[in-house]
Amino acid sequence: TGSEEQGGRAYYVTTPIYYVNDAPHLGHAYTTVAGDVLTRWHRQRGEKVWYLTGTDEHGQKIMRTAEANGVTPQEWADKLVDEAWRPLWEHLDIKNDDFIRTTEKRHTDRVQEFVQDLFDKDEIYKGGYEGPYCVGCEEYKLPGELLDGEGEFAGLKLCAIHKTPVEILKEENYFFKLSEYGPKLLAHYEANPGFIQPESARNEVVNFVRQGLQDLSISRSTFDWGVPVPWDEKHVIYVWIDALLNYATAVGYNENPQKFEETFPADVHLVGKDILRFHAIIWPAMLMAQGLPLPGKVAANGWLMVGGEKMSKSNLTGIKPQDLTSHFGVDAYRWYFLRAIAFGQDGSFSWEDFSARYTSELANDYGNLASRVAAMVGKYFGGTLPEGTSGGAAEQAVRDGLAKAVTEADRKIGEELDFQGGILAIFDFVKQVNGYITEQEPWKVAKDTSPEGQAALATILYTASESLRGVAVLLNPVMPETSQKLWDSLGADAALGALADQRVADAGTWGRLPAGTTVTKGAVLFPRLEEKQA
Ligand code: ME8
């Protein structure tokens, strides 16, 4: 399987690069886990993959946080990256191929070159701008987008996302001729219906662009925490221009042509819907201005909500990702948000819902199936997987069920980013296998000691074990630690090699797990939950 990974184009997926003004919360982890599942899925197809995440470290928001904490912005960013961001991704078993920080020289040099190039091409001019600015969003707002403040904010205009007062900024800035790109962008959306996902996000962007785009201020001169504008060092480059370019600089833009060629543009930019316009309007326009190819897809996830509001740093639940993983485990955490919320739609999180699904779907449906089957192979066949004869209609239905689960999960997770649908397809199969065992009643068949009876028992347990082999492969991108435990318990490694080397395409090929493997009960996949701590 090594050869297919050499050379050729990579399936390239990105997360937003997150602001380092604070530690990561459930919302950030949601997008990053989704990207991890998507890229693990494609790796498991045998494709070459590149998964990028990182941090956005310039701009006023970071500068002010650092000042408030009495350190330099660089010191602040270093601390947050090392103590909070990287450790969380490691903890959540995120297999990113690179981690880009916008303060790295490999990034800042290339950003200057990109912007200088646009300036030389007359895509950038000097002008003035005055308007309401939200530091939380790092974005100028249109007056119509603002809310009227009440209470402590009476008389002030508020950002609709952050619910905090905007500031009136007046600056002489450099502008990118974004207004010229409206028609080209609309033509691109039209010709590529899958460019923006989901449909609601696509409609929002199309409507916004149809109203006409304004030129975009791409520099700031009232503070200096940013990448200097190369031809006018009194200005720094607007943090969003700097940030979007990470997707190019991290894969060799102007530096490593071969890497760039093999990787850029991204197949999928995963973003929250709060930053959709930056990715679906500004970023493609920047690329058009340079004659660079556009990404395949901008996929917006919905918001995790708390009490009807978007979960954010200023609106925390008080629950950190680590609080949930210490209770439910890392794999269940990775599974839960993708399982419970349709990707692209908003969804609420609750401890009760997580507990209920953990117990019924993970522990009862999946975990119990695995332990029952292993226990019966142990009890009736001394832990050696028996030969399964072809069986009858019941077995055929199970085989068909596995093949269907593979096809559906591959399409839904691998292509449509419908993580919930893909996971459900796999769990429907788990339920089917449970039903098969209930109907076949192997514990009764075991009492028939005739050769026919023993052959029938062998077929039931082979069918169930081979089904679990398929489930282990299909769930590996979502819950890698659990799949590994199941793989070990089936004794599959000795016969089939490492779990990571199993291919989605083979997952539904019946009969791959050979008779004779050593099946052991192994570790409990989903232990009973402790009582919730106060
Ligand atoms: O916007 N629900 O960084 P950021 C779902 N630096 N997803 C959420 C979420 C929630 N409640 N809260 C955050 C920035 N997210 C910029 C990006 S990219 C060139 C620059 C996720 O730290 C979601 O993916 O504010 C959202 O877009 C991202 O975190 C915002 O992270």
Boltz pocket constraint, residues with backbone or C-beta under 6 A from the ligand:
constraints:
  - pocket:
      binder: B
      contacts: [[A, 15], [A, 16], [A, 17], [A, 18], [A, 19], [A, 20], [A, 26], [A, 27], [A, 28], [A, 30], [A, 31], [A, 56], [A, 240], [A, 243], [A, 244], [A, 245], [A, 246], [A, 270], [A, 271], [A, 272], [A, 273], [A, 274], [A, 275], [A, 301], [A, 302], [A, 303], [A, 304], [A, 305], [A, 310], [A, 311], [A, 312]]
      max_distance: 6.0
